[in-house]
Amino acid sequence: MARHSRRDERGAASLVQLVIVMPTLMLMSLLVVQFGLAFHARQVAEQAAQEGVASARRFDGTAEEGRAQALDLLSAIGPSTLKDRNVTVQRGATSASATVTGTVISVVPWVHLSVSETAEGPVERYVPPSREFTSSEGSGDGN
């Protein structure tokens, strides 16, 4: 009978270990998924910012067109990846920038991650040639 009670104690010990280890493994797995979603959301926000600034910096582009382009991309690629998303596009005389922010969907209830990505670039513009350039161009010695 003594052997039988030891066997029962060993089974109880492994059950207690399972109860402690399994939630820890589940939490670690969910955290890996959560940070994977955060990485994906960051990539989506970066791509949307790049698309928005590319549209806004065109010769005939506007900040509104850039914002619309970024929102279209967010809707197509990551409609549920980023929550509470916001797109801000600014276009000046020489440069344009786009910022995309949002909150990553949460798998782990107490983990709330936010993403913010910015892209910027020079505005395409026509610069007429200067008079010096055109006059010196024709005064070569024929080589």
N, CA, C and O atoms as a MOPAC input file, in Angstrom:
PM7 MOZYME 1SCF
protein

 N      0.79200 1    -1.18500 1     0.00000 1
 C      0.00000 1     0.00000 1     0.00000 1
 C      0.84700 1     1.26800 1     0.00000 1
 O      0.43200 1     2.30400 1    -0.52000 1
 N      2.01900 1     1.17600 1     0.57900 1
 C      2.90100 1     2.33800 1     0.61400 1
 C      3.32100 1     2.73200 1    -0.79800 1
 O      3.45400 1     3.91800 1    -1.10100 1
 N      3.53100 1     1.74000 1    -1.66100 1
 C      3.89900 1     2.04100 1    -3.03600 1
 C      2.77000 1     2.75100 1    -3.76800 1
 O      3.02700 1     3.66200 1    -4.55400 1
 N      1.58700 1     2.37400 1    -3.53800 1
 C      0.44300 1     2.97400 1    -4.20900 1
 C      0.29600 1     4.45200 1    -3.84000 1
 O     -0.00600 1     5.26500 1    -4.71300 1
 N      0.49600 1     4.81500 1    -2.59700 1
 C      0.36000 1     6.21300 1    -2.18200 1
 C      1.49100 1     7.06800 1    -2.74700 1
 O      1.28200 1     8.24300 1    -3.04700 1
 N      2.70300 1     6.48900 1    -2.89800 1
 C      3.79400 1     7.24800 1    -3.50500 1
 C      3.48100 1     7.54100 1    -4.96800 1
 O      3.74700 1     8.63900 1    -5.45700 1
 N      2.92900 1     6.58500 1    -5.64400 1
 C      2.57800 1     6.77600 1    -7.04500 1
 C      1.53500 1     7.88200 1    -7.17500 1
 O      1.60800 1     8.68000 1    -8.10900 1
 N      0.58900 1     7.94900 1    -6.28400 1
 C     -0.42400 1     8.99900 1    -6.30400 1
 C      0.20600 1    10.36200 1    -6.04800 1
 O     -0.19700 1    11.35000 1    -6.66000 1
 N      1.18700 1    10.43100 1    -5.15500 1
 C      1.85800 1    11.70100 1    -4.86900 1
 C      2.65300 1    12.17300 1    -6.08300 1
 O      2.67800 1    13.36800 1    -6.38000 1
 N      3.30300 1    11.24500 1    -6.78600 1
 C      4.03900 1    11.62000 1    -7.98800 1
 C      3.09600 1    12.18200 1    -9.04500 1
 O      3.43000 1    13.15900 1    -9.71400 1
 N      1.96000 1    11.59700 1    -9.19600 1
 C      0.96300 1    12.08400 1   -10.15400 1
 C      0.46000 1    13.46000 1    -9.77500 1
 O      0.25000 1    14.30300 1   -10.64700 1
 N      0.26300 1    13.70000 1    -8.49300 1
 C     -0.19100 1    15.00900 1    -8.03100 1
 C      0.88400 1    16.06700 1    -8.26700 1
 O      0.57600 1    17.20500 1    -8.62200 1
 N      2.13700 1    15.68900 1    -8.07000 1
 C      3.23100 1    16.63300 1    -8.28400 1
 C      3.32400 1    17.01500 1    -9.75900 1
 O      3.52700 1    18.18700 1   -10.07800 1
 N      3.18000 1    16.05300 1   -10.65800 1
 C      3.25600 1    16.38500 1   -12.08000 1
 C      2.04300 1    17.21200 1   -12.51100 1
 O      2.16800 1    18.03800 1   -13.41500 1
 N      0.89600 1    17.02000 1   -11.90400 1
 C     -0.28400 1    17.82800 1   -12.19800 1
 C     -0.05400 1    19.27100 1   -11.74900 1
 O     -0.41300 1    20.20400 1   -12.46700 1
 N      0.54100 1    19.46400 1   -10.57000 1
 C      0.83900 1    20.81000 1   -10.08200 1
 C      1.84700 1    21.49300 1   -11.00400 1
 O      1.70700 1    22.67700 1   -11.31000 1
 N      2.85200 1    20.75700 1   -11.44500 1
 C      3.82600 1    21.32400 1   -12.37500 1
 C      3.15300 1    21.72300 1   -13.68700 1
 O      3.46500 1    22.77300 1   -14.24900 1
 N      2.24600 1    20.90200 1   -14.16900 1
 C      1.52800 1    21.20100 1   -15.40100 1
 C      0.67700 1    22.45300 1   -15.24100 1
 O      0.61500 1    23.28300 1   -16.14700 1
 N      0.03100 1    22.59100 1   -14.10500 1
 C     -0.81300 1    23.76100 1   -13.84100 1
 C      0.03200 1    25.03500 1   -13.79300 1
 O     -0.44900 1    26.10200 1   -14.17300 1
 N      1.25200 1    24.94400 1   -13.34500 1
 C      2.12800 1    26.11800 1   -13.27600 1
 C      2.77800 1    26.39600 1   -14.62700 1
 O      2.87800 1    27.55500 1   -15.03100 1
 N      3.21700 1    25.36900 1   -15.32400 1
 C      3.97200 1    25.54800 1   -16.56000 1
 C      3.07700 1    25.91500 1   -17.74700 1
 O      3.46100 1    26.76800 1   -18.54700 1
 N      1.92100 1    25.31400 1   -17.88500 1
 C      1.07500 1    25.53800 1   -19.05700 1
 C      0.62800 1    26.99000 1   -19.21300 1
 O      0.73400 1    27.52000 1   -20.31900 1
 N      0.13700 1    27.66300 1   -18.17400 1
 C     -0.22500 1    29.07400 1   -18.36300 1
 C      0.97800 1    29.94400 1   -18.74400 1
 O      0.84300 1    30.89700 1   -19.51200 1
 N      2.13600 1    29.61300 1   -18.21000 1
 C      3.33800 1    30.36800 1   -18.55200 1
 C      3.68300 1    30.17700 1   -20.02600 1
 O      4.01900 1    31.13900 1   -20.71700 1
 N      3.60200 1    28.94300 1   -20.50700 1
 C      3.87000 1    28.67900 1   -21.92100 1
 C      2.83300 1    29.35500 1   -22.82300 1
 O      3.17800 1    29.89600 1   -23.87300 1
 N      1.57300 1    29.32200 1   -22.41400 1
 C      0.52000 1    29.97600 1   -23.18900 1
 C      0.75600 1    31.48300 1   -23.25700 1
 O      0.61200 1    32.08700 1   -24.32000 1
 N      1.11700 1    32.09100 1   -22.12800 1
 C      1.37900 1    33.52900 1   -22.08900 1
 C      2.56600 1    33.88200 1   -22.98400 1
 O      2.52100 1    34.86700 1   -23.72100 1
 N      3.61400 1    33.08400 1   -22.91600 1
 C      4.77700 1    33.34100 1   -23.75900 1
 C      4.41700 1    33.21800 1   -25.23700 1
 O      4.88000 1    34.01200 1   -26.05500 1
 N      3.60500 1    32.24200 1   -25.58000 1
 C      3.17300 1    32.07500 1   -26.97500 1
 C      2.33800 1    33.26400 1   -27.43300 1
 O      2.52400 1    33.76000 1   -28.54400 1
 N      1.43000 1    33.72300 1   -26.59600 1
 C      0.60600 1    34.87500 1   -26.94200 1
 C      1.43700 1    36.14500 1   -27.07300 1
 O      1.15100 1    36.98700 1   -27.92500 1
 N      2.45600 1    36.29100 1   -26.24300 1
 C      3.33500 1    37.46000 1   -26.35300 1
 C      4.12000 1    37.43700 1   -27.66300 1
 O      4.32600 1    38.48300 1   -28.27700 1
 N      4.55600 1    36.26300 1   -28.09300 1
 C      5.24400 1    36.15200 1   -29.38400 1
 C      4.30600 1    36.56900 1   -30.50300 1
 O      4.71400 1    37.29600 1   -31.40900 1
 N      3.05400 1    36.12200 1   -30.45900 1
 C      2.06600 1    36.50400 1   -31.46800 1
 C      1.80600 1    38.01100 1   -31.40500 1
 O      1.71100 1    38.66800 1   -32.44100 1
 N      1.69200 1    38.56100 1   -30.18700 1
 C      1.42100 1    39.99200 1   -30.02300 1
 C      2.52400 1    40.84700 1   -30.63200 1
 O      2.24100 1    41.81600 1   -31.33600 1
 N      3.77000 1    40.49700 1   -30.36600 1
 C      4.86300 1    41.28500 1   -30.91400 1
 C      5.04300 1    41.04300 1   -32.41100 1
 O      5.54400 1    41.91800 1   -33.11800 1
 N      4.64800 1    39.88400 1   -32.89800 1
 C      4.62400 1    39.65000 1   -34.33600 1
 C      3.59100 1    40.53300 1   -35.02100 1
 O      3.84800 1    41.07400 1   -36.09600 1
 N      2.42000 1    40.67900 1   -34.39900 1
 C      1.39800 1    41.58600 1   -34.93200 1
 C      1.87300 1    43.03400 1   -34.89600 1
 O      1.57700 1    43.81200 1   -35.80300 1
 N      2.60900 1    43.39600 1   -33.84800 1
 C      3.14100 1    44.75600 1   -33.75000 1
 C      4.14300 1    45.01900 1   -34.86900 1
 O      4.14200 1    46.10000 1   -35.45800 1
 N      4.98900 1    44.05200 1   -35.16500 1
 C      5.94900 1    44.19600 1   -36.24600 1
 C      5.22700 1    44.34100 1   -37.58200 1
 O      5.59200 1    45.18500 1   -38.40000 1
 N      4.21200 1    43.52400 1   -37.80000 1
 C      3.43700 1    43.60000 1   -39.03600 1
 C      2.73400 1    44.95600 1   -39.14800 1
 O      2.72900 1    45.56600 1   -40.21700 1
 N      2.14700 1    45.42300 1   -38.05800 1
 C      1.45500 1    46.71700 1   -38.06600 1
 C      2.43300 1    47.84900 1   -38.37200 1
 O      2.08500 1    48.80600 1   -39.06300 1
 N      3.63800 1    47.73900 1   -37.86200 1
 C      4.66200 1    48.75200 1   -38.13900 1
 C      5.00100 1    48.77100 1   -39.62800 1
 O      5.16400 1    49.84100 1   -40.21500 1
 N      5.10700 1    47.60200 1   -40.23600 1
 C      5.40500 1    47.51900 1   -41.66200 1
 C      4.25500 1    48.09100 1   -42.49900 1
 O      4.49100 1    48.77600 1   -43.49500 1
 N      3.02600 1    47.81200 1   -42.09600 1
 C      1.85900 1    48.33700 1   -42.80700 1
 C      1.82300 1    49.85900 1   -42.69300 1
 O      1.57300 1    50.54600 1   -43.68400 1
 N      2.06900 1    50.39200 1   -41.49800 1
 C      2.06900 1    51.84600 1   -41.30000 1
 C      3.18800 1    52.50500 1   -42.10200 1
 O      2.99400 1    53.58000 1   -42.67000 1
 N      4.35300 1    51.87000 1   -42.15000 1
 C      5.46800 1    52.41900 1   -42.91200 1
 C      5.14400 1    52.45400 1   -44.40700 1
 O      5.42900 1    53.44600 1   -45.07800 1
 N      4.56000 1    51.39400 1   -44.92300 1
 C      4.19100 1    51.35200 1   -46.33400 1
 C      3.12500 1    52.39400 1   -46.65400 1
 O      3.19000 1    53.04700 1   -47.69600 1
 N      2.14000 1    52.55600 1   -45.76500 1
 C      1.09700 1    53.56200 1   -45.98800 1
 C      1.68300 1    54.96800 1   -45.97600 1
 O      1.28700 1    55.80500 1   -46.78700 1
 N      2.61100 1    55.23700 1   -45.07700 1
 C      3.26000 1    56.55500 1   -45.03200 1
 C      4.05700 1    56.80100 1   -46.30600 1
 O      4.03800 1    57.91100 1   -46.84000 1
 N      4.75500 1    55.78700 1   -46.80000 1
 C      5.52900 1    55.94100 1   -48.03300 1
 C      4.62300 1    56.18700 1   -49.23700 1
 O      4.93600 1    57.01200 1   -50.09500 1
 N      3.49900 1    55.46800 1   -49.30000 1
 C      2.55000 1    55.68400 1   -50.39400 1
 C      1.94300 1    57.07900 1   -50.32300 1
 O      1.77700 1    57.74200 1   -51.34700 1
 N      1.61300 1    57.52000 1   -49.12400 1
 C      1.03300 1    58.85000 1   -48.95300 1
 C      1.98400 1    59.95400 1   -49.35200 1
 O      1.59100 1    60.89800 1   -50.03700 1
 N      3.23400 1    59.84400 1   -48.93000 1
 C      4.20300 1    60.89100 1   -49.28300 1
 C      4.54800 1    60.82800 1   -50.76400 1
 O      4.81500 1    61.86900 1   -51.36600 1
 N      4.55300 1    59.65400 1   -51.37000 1
 C      4.83100 1    59.54900 1   -52.80400 1
 C      3.74700 1    60.24800 1   -53.61600 1
 O      4.04300 1    60.88600 1   -54.62700 1
 N      2.51400 1    60.13500 1   -53.18600 1
 C      1.41400 1    60.79300 1   -53.87500 1
 C      1.43700 1    62.30400 1   -53.63600 1
 O      1.14600 1    63.08000 1   -54.54600 1
 N      1.77500 1    62.71600 1   -52.43300 1
 C      1.77700 1    64.14700 1   -52.09600 1
 C      2.95800 1    64.88400 1   -52.71700 1
 O      2.84300 1    66.07700 1   -52.99700 1
 N      4.06800 1    64.23200 1   -52.93900 1
 C      5.25400 1    64.91900 1   -53.44100 1
 C      5.30600 1    65.01400 1   -54.96200 1
 O      6.19900 1    65.65500 1   -55.51600 1
 N      4.34100 1    64.37000 1   -55.64500 1
 C      4.29000 1    64.49500 1   -57.10300 1
 C      4.15600 1    65.95300 1   -57.51300 1
 O      3.73000 1    66.79100 1   -56.71800 1
 N      4.52100 1    66.25300 1   -58.75200 1
 C      4.46900 1    67.63100 1   -59.25100 1
 C      3.07500 1    68.23800 1   -59.07900 1
 O      2.94300 1    69.39100 1   -58.66800 1
 N      2.04200 1    67.46300 1   -59.39400 1
 C      0.66800 1    67.96000 1   -59.27700 1
 C     -0.06000 1    67.38900 1   -58.05300 1
 O     -1.28600 1    67.47400 1   -57.97000 1
 N      0.67600 1    66.81700 1   -57.11800 1
 C      0.06900 1    66.18700 1   -55.94600 1
 C     -0.33500 1    67.18900 1   -54.87900 1
 O      0.13300 1    68.32700 1   -54.85400 1
 N     -1.22300 1    66.72900 1   -53.99300 1
 C     -1.66700 1    67.54800 1   -52.86200 1
 C     -1.60700 1    66.70500 1   -51.59000 1
 O     -1.48600 1    65.48100 1   -51.64500 1
 N     -1.69400 1    67.37700 1   -50.45500 1
 C     -1.70500 1    66.67400 1   -49.17600 1
 C     -2.96100 1    65.80200 1   -49.05700 1
 O     -2.90300 1    64.71100 1   -48.48900 1
 N     -4.08400 1    66.27400 1   -49.58400 1
 C     -5.32900 1    65.49700 1   -49.51900 1
 C     -5.21700 1    64.20700 1   -50.32400 1
 O     -5.69500 1    63.15600 1   -49.89700 1
 N     -4.57800 1    64.29400 1   -51.50000 1
 C     -4.38500 1    63.08200 1   -52.30400 1
 C     -3.46300 1    62.09200 1   -51.59500 1
 O     -3.68500 1    60.88200 1   -51.64400 1
 N     -2.44800 1    62.60500 1   -50.94900 1
 C     -1.53800 1    61.73800 1   -50.19200 1
 C     -2.24300 1    61.04400 1   -49.04800 1
 O     -2.03200 1    59.85500 1   -48.80800 1
 N     -3.08300 1    61.78600 1   -48.33900 1
 C     -3.83900 1    61.20100 1   -47.22500 1
 C     -4.80000 1    60.12700 1   -47.73600 1
 O     -4.91300 1    59.05200 1   -47.14700 1
 N     -5.48600 1    60.42600 1   -48.83100 1
 C     -6.42600 1    59.45000 1   -49.40700 1
 C     -5.69600 1    58.18600 1   -49.86400 1
 O     -6.19600 1    57.07800 1   -49.67300 1
 N     -4.52200 1    58.34800 1   -50.46300 1
 C     -3.73600 1    57.19800 1   -50.92400 1
 C     -3.30500 1    56.32700 1   -49.73900 1
 O     -3.38400 1    55.10000 1   -49.80400 1
 N     -2.84900 1    56.96700 1   -48.66000 1
 C     -2.41900 1    56.22200 1   -47.47500 1
 C     -3.59900 1    55.48700 1   -46.83600 1
 O     -3.46100 1    54.33300 1   -46.43200 1
 N     -4.75400 1    56.14300 1   -46.74000 1
 C     -5.93400 1    55.48800 1   -46.16200 1
 C     -6.41600 1    54.32900 1   -47.02900 1
 O     -6.85400 1    53.30300 1   -46.50900 1
 N     -6.33700 1    54.48900 1   -48.34900 1
 C     -6.71500 1    53.38900 1   -49.25100 1
 C     -5.82100 1    52.17500 1   -49.01900 1
 O     -6.30100 1    51.04300 1   -48.96800 1
 N     -4.51500 1    52.41900 1   -48.87900 1
 C     -3.59300 1    51.31400 1   -48.65200 1
 C     -3.86000 1    50.64700 1   -47.30300 1
 O     -3.82000 1    49.42200 1   -47.19900 1
 N     -4.13000 1    51.44200 1   -46.28100 1
 C     -4.43800 1    50.87200 1   -44.96300 1
 C     -5.69600 1    50.01500 1   -45.01800 1
 O     -5.76800 1    48.96600 1   -44.37700 1
 N     -6.67500 1    50.45900 1   -45.77700 1
 C     -7.91600 1    49.68400 1   -45.89700 1
 C     -7.70100 1    48.39200 1   -46.66600 1
 O     -8.32500 1    47.37300 1   -46.37200 1
 N     -6.80700 1    48.43900 1   -47.66000 1
 C     -6.56900 1    47.25000 1   -48.47900 1
 C     -5.67500 1    46.23000 1   -47.78500 1
 O     -5.96300 1    45.03400 1   -47.80500 1
 N     -4.59100 1    46.69800 1   -47.17100 1
 C     -3.60700 1    45.77200 1   -46.59000 1
 C     -3.94000 1    45.38300 1   -45.16600 1
 O     -3.94000 1    44.19800 1   -44.83100 1
 N     -4.22100 1    46.35200 1   -44.33300 1
 C     -4.38500 1    46.05200 1   -42.91400 1
 C     -5.64000 1    46.64500 1   -42.31500 1
 O     -5.55500 1    47.50000 1   -41.43300 1
 N     -6.82500 1    46.20300 1   -42.78100 1
 C     -8.04300 1    46.80400 1   -42.25000 1
 C     -8.24800 1    46.54400 1   -40.75300 1
 O     -8.87200 1    47.35300 1   -40.06600 1
 N     -7.73300 1    45.43900 1   -40.25200 1
 C     -7.91900 1    45.14700 1   -38.82700 1
 C     -6.60000 1    45.14000 1   -38.06500 1
 O     -6.58700 1    44.93400 1   -36.85100 1
 N     -5.49200 1    45.36300 1   -38.76500 1
 C     -4.19400 1    45.33900 1   -38.09300 1
 C     -3.99600 1    46.56300 1   -37.21800 1
 O     -3.52500 1    46.45500 1   -36.08600 1
 N     -4.35800 1    47.73300 1   -37.74200 1
 C     -4.22200 1    48.98400 1   -37.00000 1
 C     -5.60000 1    49.51400 1   -36.62100 1
 O     -6.44800 1    49.74000 1   -37.48400 1
 N     -5.80900 1    49.70600 1   -35.33500 1
 C     -7.04100 1    50.32500 1   -34.85300 1
 C     -6.74000 1    51.77900 1   -34.54100 1
 O     -5.58300 1    52.14100 1   -34.32700 1
 N     -7.76000 1    52.60900 1   -34.51100 1
 C     -7.62600 1    54.03300 1   -34.18800 1
 C     -6.53500 1    54.69000 1   -35.02800 1
 O     -5.71700 1    55.45100 1   -34.51300 1
 N     -6.53000 1    54.39400 1   -36.30600 1
 C     -5.46700 1    54.90400 1   -37.16700 1
 C     -5.72000 1    56.35900 1   -37.55600 1
 O     -6.85700 1    56.81300 1   -37.67700 1
 N     -4.61900 1    57.05900 1   -37.74300 1
 C     -4.66500 1    58.45800 1   -38.12600 1
 C     -3.56300 1    58.70500 1   -39.15100 1
 O     -2.43400 1    58.24400 1   -38.98400 1
 N     -3.89900 1    59.43000 1   -40.20300 1
 C     -2.93400 1    59.75900 1   -41.24700 1
 C     -2.85100 1    61.27300 1   -41.36100 1
 O     -3.86500 1    61.94800 1   -41.53600 1
 N     -1.64600 1    61.79600 1   -41.26100 1
 C     -1.40500 1    63.23000 1   -41.41500 1
 C     -0.39200 1    63.41500 1   -42.53100 1
 O      0.71100 1    62.87000 1   -42.48300 1
 N     -0.78000 1    64.19400 1   -43.54000 1
 C      0.11800 1    64.47400 1   -44.66500 1
 C      0.28800 1    65.98200 1   -44.76500 1
 O     -0.68400 1    66.73600 1   -44.73200 1
 N      1.53100 1    66.40300 1   -44.88600 1
 C      1.83400 1    67.82300 1   -45.04300 1
 C      2.67800 1    67.99300 1   -46.29800 1
 O      3.57100 1    67.19500 1   -46.58200 1
 N      2.37100 1    69.05600 1   -47.04200 1
 C      3.13500 1    69.35100 1   -48.25600 1
 C      3.51100 1    70.82000 1   -48.21800 1
 O      2.65100 1    71.69500 1   -48.11600 1
 N      4.80500 1    71.07600 1   -48.30200 1
 C      5.30600 1    72.43600 1   -48.37000 1
 C      5.82200 1    72.73100 1   -49.76400 1
 O      5.57400 1    71.97100 1   -50.70000 1
 N      6.53700 1    73.83000 1   -49.89900 1
 C      7.07500 1    74.21900 1   -51.19900 1
 C      8.20500 1    73.29600 1   -51.64500 1
 O      8.39000 1    73.07500 1   -52.84200 1
 N      8.95700 1    72.76000 1   -50.69500 1
 C     10.11700 1    71.93800 1   -51.07400 1
 C     10.06200 1    70.50200 1   -50.57100 1
 O     10.81100 1    69.65700 1   -51.06300 1
 N      9.20200 1    70.20100 1   -49.60900 1
 C      9.16600 1    68.83200 1   -49.07700 1
 C      7.74900 1    68.43600 1   -48.68200 1
 O      6.87900 1    69.27800 1   -48.46100 1
 N      7.55200 1    67.13800 1   -48.60300 1
 C      6.27200 1    66.56900 1   -48.17200 1
 C      6.56100 1    65.49200 1   -47.13700 1
 O      7.59100 1    64.82000 1   -47.19700 1
 N      5.64100 1    65.33200 1   -46.18300 1
 C      5.80500 1    64.28400 1   -45.17500 1
 C      4.44600 1    63.67100 1   -44.86700 1
 O      3.40600 1    64.32100 1   -44.97800 1
 N      4.48500 1    62.41300 1   -44.47900 1
 C      3.27600 1    61.68300 1   -44.11000 1
 C      3.56200 1    60.89200 1   -42.84100 1
 O      4.59000 1    60.22300 1   -42.73100 1
 N      2.64300 1    60.97500 1   -41.88500 1
 C      2.76600 1    60.23700 1   -40.63200 1
 C      1.52200 1    59.38100 1   -40.44700 1
 O      0.39700 1    59.86900 1   -40.54800 1
 N      1.74000 1    58.10500 1   -40.17700 1
 C      0.64600 1    57.16400 1   -39.93200 1
 C      0.79400 1    56.65000 1   -38.50700 1
 O      1.85200 1    56.14100 1   -38.13700 1
 N     -0.25600 1    56.78000 1   -37.70800 1
 C     -0.24700 1    56.28600 1   -36.33400 1
 C     -1.44500 1    55.37000 1   -36.13400 1
 O     -2.43800 1    55.45700 1   -36.85600 1
 N     -1.33700 1    54.50000 1   -35.15400 1
 C     -2.43700 1    53.61100 1   -34.83300 1
 C     -2.09700 1    52.72100 1   -33.65900 1
 O     -0.97300 1    52.72500 1   -33.15800 1
 N     -3.07900 1    51.96300 1   -33.23100 1
 C     -2.92400 1    51.02500 1   -32.12800 1
 C     -2.98100 1    49.61000 1   -32.68400 1
 O     -3.84800 1    49.28700 1   -33.49600 1
 N     -2.06600 1    48.78200 1   -32.25000 1
 C     -1.99600 1    47.39100 1   -32.70900 1
 C     -3.12900 1    46.59800 1   -32.05600 1
 O     -3.43900 1    46.80000 1   -30.88200 1
 N     -3.74600 1    45.69200 1   -32.82700 1
 C     -4.77100 1    44.84700 1   -32.22400 1
 C     -4.14800 1    44.04600 1   -31.08700 1
 O     -2.98800 1    43.64200 1   -31.16100 1
 N     -4.92300 1    43.82400 1   -30.04700 1
 C     -4.38000 1    43.20500 1   -28.84400 1
 C     -4.82700 1    41.75100 1   -28.72200 1
 O     -6.01700 1    41.44000 1   -28.77600 1
 N     -3.84300 1    40.87400 1   -28.55700 1
 C     -4.10100 1    39.45900 1   -28.29600 1
 C     -4.02300 1    39.21400 1   -26.79300 1
 O     -4.79200 1    38.43300 1   -26.23300 1
 N     -3.08400 1    39.89400 1   -26.15600 1
 C     -2.92200 1    39.81700 1   -24.70700 1
 C     -3.63100 1    41.03600 1   -24.12500 1
 O     -3.27100 1    42.16200 1   -24.47000 1
 N     -4.62800 1    40.85500 1   -23.25100 1
 C     -5.47400 1    41.96300 1   -22.80300 1
 C     -4.73900 1    43.15900 1   -22.19800 1
 O     -5.16700 1    44.29300 1   -22.41700 1
 N     -3.69600 1    42.96800 1   -21.47700 1
 C     -3.03100 1    44.07700 1   -20.79700 1
 C     -1.86700 1    44.65400 1   -21.57300 1
 O     -1.14900 1    45.50700 1   -21.05100 1
 N     -1.65800 1    44.21400 1   -22.80900 1
 C     -0.58900 1    44.74700 1   -23.65000 1
 C     -1.22800 1    45.60600 1   -24.74400 1
 O     -1.95900 1    45.10400 1   -25.59800 1
 N     -0.94000 1    46.90900 1   -24.70200 1
 C     -1.45500 1    47.84700 1   -25.69900 1
 C     -0.26800 1    48.54600 1   -26.34300 1
 O      0.41700 1    49.34100 1   -25.70000 1
 N     -0.03000 1    48.24900 1   -27.60600 1
 C      1.11100 1    48.80600 1   -28.32700 1
 C      0.62000 1    49.78100 1   -29.38700 1
 O     -0.40200 1    49.54900 1   -30.03300 1
 N      1.35200 1    50.86700 1   -29.55900 1
 C      1.00500 1    51.82300 1   -30.60100 1
 C      2.14700 1    51.89400 1   -31.61400 1
 O      3.29400 1    51.56400 1   -31.31100 1
 N      1.80200 1    52.33100 1   -32.81800 1
 C      2.74900 1    52.40600 1   -33.91900 1
 C      2.67400 1    53.81000 1   -34.50700 1
 O      1.59200 1    54.38400 1   -34.63300 1
 N      3.82500 1    54.35400 1   -34.86200 1
 C      3.89500 1    55.64100 1   -35.54500 1
 C      5.04700 1    55.59100 1   -36.54200 1
 O      6.19500 1    55.35400 1   -36.16600 1
 N      4.73500 1    55.81600 1   -37.80800 1
 C      5.74500 1    55.79900 1   -38.86100 1
 C      5.62100 1    57.06000 1   -39.70100 1
 O      4.51500 1    57.49900 1   -40.01700 1
 N      6.75800 1    57.63700 1   -40.05900 1
 C      6.80400 1    58.86600 1   -40.84900 1
 C      7.69100 1    58.66000 1   -42.06300 1
 O      8.74500 1    58.02900 1   -41.98000 1
 N      7.25500 1    59.19700 1   -43.18700 1
 C      8.05200 1    59.20500 1   -44.40800 1
 C      8.06300 1    60.63200 1   -44.94400 1
 O      7.07600 1    61.35900 1   -44.82400 1
 N      9.16700 1    61.01900 1   -45.52600 1
 C      9.24500 1    62.36500 1   -46.10200 1
 C     10.13000 1    62.35300 1   -47.33300 1
 O     10.95500 1    61.45900 1   -47.52100 1
 N      9.93800 1    63.36500 1   -48.16600 1
 C     10.73400 1    63.45500 1   -49.37600 1
 C     10.57500 1    64.80900 1   -50.03200 1
 O      9.67000 1    65.56700 1   -49.68300 1
 N     11.44300 1    65.12000 1   -50.97600 1
 C     11.36300 1    66.41000 1   -51.66200 1
 C     10.19000 1    66.44200 1   -52.64200 1
 O      9.82000 1    65.42200 1   -53.22300 1
 N      9.62200 1    67.62100 1   -52.81000 1
 C      8.51700 1    67.80700 1   -53.73800 1
 C      9.08100 1    67.95300 1   -55.14400 1
 O     10.06200 1    68.66500 1   -55.36100 1
 N      8.45700 1    67.27600 1   -56.09000 1
 C      8.85500 1    67.42000 1   -57.48500 1
 C      8.41000 1    68.79700 1   -57.96500 1
 O      7.24900 1    69.17300 1   -57.79900 1
 N      9.32700 1    69.53800 1   -58.55400 1
 C      8.97500 1    70.86900 1   -59.04100 1
 C      9.81500 1    71.19000 1   -60.26300 1
 O     10.90500 1    70.65100 1   -60.45600 1
 N      9.28800 1    72.06500 1   -61.06700 1
 C      9.99300 1    72.48500 1   -62.26900 1
 C     10.88700 1    73.66600 1   -61.91800 1
 O     10.42500 1    74.65700 1   -61.35200 1
 N     12.14400 1    73.55900 1   -62.25100 1
 C     13.09100 1    74.64500 1   -62.05300 1
 C     13.63200 1    75.00200 1   -63.43700 1
 O     14.35800 1    74.21600 1   -64.04500 1
 N     13.27500 1    76.19400 1   -63.93600 1
 C     13.75600 1    76.56200 1   -65.27900 1
 C     15.26700 1    76.72300 1   -65.28700 1
 O     15.85600 1    77.10700 1   -64.27700 1
 N     15.89200 1    76.43500 1   -66.41000 1
 C     17.34500 1    76.58700 1   -66.48500 1
 C     17.73200 1    78.06100 1   -66.34400 1
 O     17.01100 1    78.95000 1   -66.79800 1
 N     18.86000 1    78.30100 1   -65.72000 1
 C     19.31100 1    79.67700 1   -65.53000 1
 C     19.92500 1    80.20300 1   -66.82000 1
 O     20.33500 1    79.42300 1   -67.67900 1
 N     19.98900 1    81.52100 1   -66.95600 1
 C     20.54100 1    82.13500 1   -68.17400 1
 C     22.01800 1    81.79100 1   -68.33100 1
 O     22.48900 1    81.61800 1   -69.45500 1
 N     22.74900 1    81.68900 1   -67.23800 1
 C     24.17400 1    81.35600 1   -67.31900 1
 C     24.37000 1    80.00100 1   -67.98500 1
 O     25.25700 1    79.82300 1   -68.82000 1
 N     23.53200 1    79.05800 1   -67.60200 1
 C     23.67600 1    77.70500 1   -68.14100 1
 C     23.41100 1    77.69200 1   -69.64100 1
 O     24.16800 1    77.07800 1   -70.39300 1
 N     22.35200 1    78.35900 1   -70.08900 1
 C     22.01500 1    78.33000 1   -71.51100 1
 C     23.02000 1    79.11200 1   -72.35800 1
 O     23.30400 1    78.71100 1   -73.48700 1
 N     23.55800 1    80.20600 1   -71.84700 1
 C     24.50400 1    80.98400 1   -72.64200 1
 C     25.88000 1    80.29600 1   -72.70400 1
 O     26.55400 1    80.36300 1   -73.73200 1
 N     26.28800 1    79.65600 1   -71.64600 1
 C     27.58300 1    78.99000 1   -71.65900 1
 C     27.52800 1    77.68900 1   -72.43400 1
 O     28.55700 1    77.16900 1   -72.86600 1
 N     26.33500 1    77.17300 1   -72.60600 1
 C     26.16600 1    75.92700 1   -73.32100 1
 C     26.50600 1    76.08500 1   -74.80500 1
 O     27.10400 1    75.19300 1   -75.40800 1
 N     26.12600 1    77.21000 1   -75.38400 1
 C     26.35500 1    77.42000 1   -76.80800 1
 C     27.71900 1    77.99900 1   -77.12300 1
 O     28.06800 1    78.08900 1   -78.30000 1
 N     28.51000 1    78.39700 1   -76.13600 1
 C     29.77700 1    79.04700 1   -76.39700 1
 C     30.95000 1    78.08100 1   -76.32100 1
 O     32.06800 1    78.49400 1   -76.01300 1
 N     30.72100 1    76.83700 1   -76.59100 1
 C     31.80300 1    75.86100 1   -76.54700 1
 C     32.67400 1    75.95400 1   -77.77600 1
 O     32.33700 1    76.65800 1   -78.72800 1
 N     33.75300 1    75.27500 1   -77.76600 1
 C     34.67500 1    75.33400 1   -78.90600 1
 C     34.42500 1    74.21200 1   -79.91400 1
 O     35.27500 1    73.94300 1   -80.76300 1
 N     33.28200 1    73.56500 1   -79.83000 1
 C     32.90500 1    72.57100 1   -80.82200 1
 C     33.38200 1    71.16800 1   -80.53800 1
 O     33.25100 1    70.32300 1   -81.42300 1
 N     33.92500 1    70.84700 1   -79.37400 1
 C     34.38400 1    69.50000 1   -79.05300 1
 C     33.27200 1    68.65100 1   -78.62000 1
 O     33.47600 1    67.47800 1   -78.30800 1

